[in-house]
Amino acid sequence: MAALIPDVVEDALVTVEPPARRRWPRLRVWRAVVLFIAGAYFLIPIYAGLRFSFENDAGHLSLYAVRAIPSEPGFSAAFWLSMRLAVVTLALTLVLMVPTSVYVHLKFPRLRRLLDFVTILPIVIPPIVLILGVLRAAPLWLRASPYLLSLVYVILSMPFVYRSLDAGLSAIDLKTLVEASRSLGGNWFNTLWRVVVPNLRSALLSATVLTLALVLGEFTMASLDLWTTLPVWIYQFQQVDAHVSTAVSMVSLVGTWLLITLIVSLDRSQSRRARRRTNNS
Amino acid sequence: MTEHLVATRTAEPAPAGARVSLEGLVRTYGATRALDGFSLDIEPGEFVALLGPSGCGKTTALRVLAGFEQLDRGRVTVDGRDVGKISAQHRDMGMVFQSYSLFPNMNALNNVAFGLRMRHQHAAQRRQKAGELLELVGLSDQALKYPHQMSGGQQQRVALARALAIEPRVLLLDEPLSALDAKVRAELRDQIRQLQQRLAITTVFVTHDQEEALSMADRVCVMSAGRAEQTATPATLYSRPTTPFVAEFVGVSSRVPVEPTDGSVTLFGERCPVRPSDAGVPEGEVDALLRPEDVTITLDDTAKPFVTHKSFLGATTRVIIQVDGVAVRVDVRSDVAADIELGARVRPSVVSRDVLLARRAPTRSETVD
């Protein structure tokens, strides 16, 4: 081998050190710095919020703000309204978007680009413009109902839900699965419910998590439509007791996080159960 | 249990096999004519292969029969009944797809039972029947496995069991073996053929692999440009192709330039009658299409043709000889071929009773596989 390599080249091969070895420590330092800055950016506001929640007016550590939450006027109503809106929005979004996405993937794959564009519009149009337009156009009976907000939230959640579903549908051989089900006698409902939806579990979970997070945190539209949802209540109650208001926002943050963790762990435990069933067989 | 299932299924005359008729099917996609007046009649219990190159319309024909594609013109009848308006869901046709089509969220047993569930069969009944079908394809030990835990061959066998579970009137196979490796493909090929014969189900099998088509089917329909070129038994198709396309697509042919006069041609100094062709008599410059076994050679130092290549194929050896600048393939018994050296002078002669003519191809000196 050595005889085949000219001496000059061999020298060069020997003297050149691998570049990664020299750069490695510097890279590690930068990585730590970036991580620290990013961590501080996210954690400092949460720390400040948590600390403020566990303080009384005198600046001493106290649990009074957290204990007072359930009994504060309007809290329960706002909490349950937000929950109802979240559930209705989620149901409407999935019922509307799942068949639509499946249909576009199957029958009009060229429309996917158009749908990509259309579903991004709610991000481009400011929420204030959207809600003012809806309030002008909606009939009176609908304006009197809080569920008008759910209809608008469906539009707001479209960009996230469509992208999740689009990715999920692209990951499976949708056409073959649907045709296999149809040739075996499955109608469209059975095909969707028993074949397509179970294979979109991860996409549906991420769509669910994003929709819930969006609805539980939305303020502008609810406030302009004059409904006291949880974020609106937090804002309004700040003028009464800032400690309690901040405590609620912290609880809401932790609650949303717990909800997301629960949904994701449900998915994981289901996969584990399926694996165990198979291993035992 | 398997025998019981087969006995039960073959005892019922009605679902055993349906008569299928495809009449003048036309299907266009924009400017492309996928089917251009395609017609085919299939007898009850017959196994017909649709064979052709990519884009010849064979998969479109199968999808039209399954109800997945709408026709622009033409008629599809099953047992004399026009099924054009019947959706895929209600056509009672079991289909095995090219890509693995098992439902990933169901184990093998539930996949096979899916069609029975759609037919509202009782849970215990459908479990029993699905189990029997898995046994029929030799996979009862894999019943609780999910598709991702099975090999490609196993998945296709489960897909076959799933398609058979609904007791289909017609079984449709869309290149089910093309994604499998050679050994598994050969095994599954035999298994499909045996099952089809035992259950006597009318079967349409789409493939671009001529070996598969010739070895499995009762009849093979060779397709080209959306039309049926020739439909015949594998033996007839190989030995008596009626169009140049079939002669070149099925098996191996060599092209030798000839000049036809009075219904015959002169080949290697001998007169041979011209075989009647469905494509008519070609005009202008023509070639004769010769199978390797249509020609024999004898060593002759005074002859001009000489040997350029030799390929050992087992019992026979394929010898390529150069005749007036044209390569001609000749199959010779291997023990005879052992005495033929490269460069040896040989005298060719035609052994077939007639020859098929085709318009001269642009690169006429090349042989075609």
Interface residues (C-beta under 8 A of the other chain):
Chain A: I172 D173 T176 L177 E179 A180 S181 R182 S183 L184 G185 G186 N187 N190 R194 V195 P198 N199 A274 R277 T278 S281
Chain B: A66 G67 F68 S87 A88 Q89 H90 R91 D92 M93 G94 M95 F97 S99 Y100 S101 L102 F103 P104 N105 N107 F114 G115 M118 R119 A143 L144 K145 Y146 Q149 A159 R162 A163 I166 L172
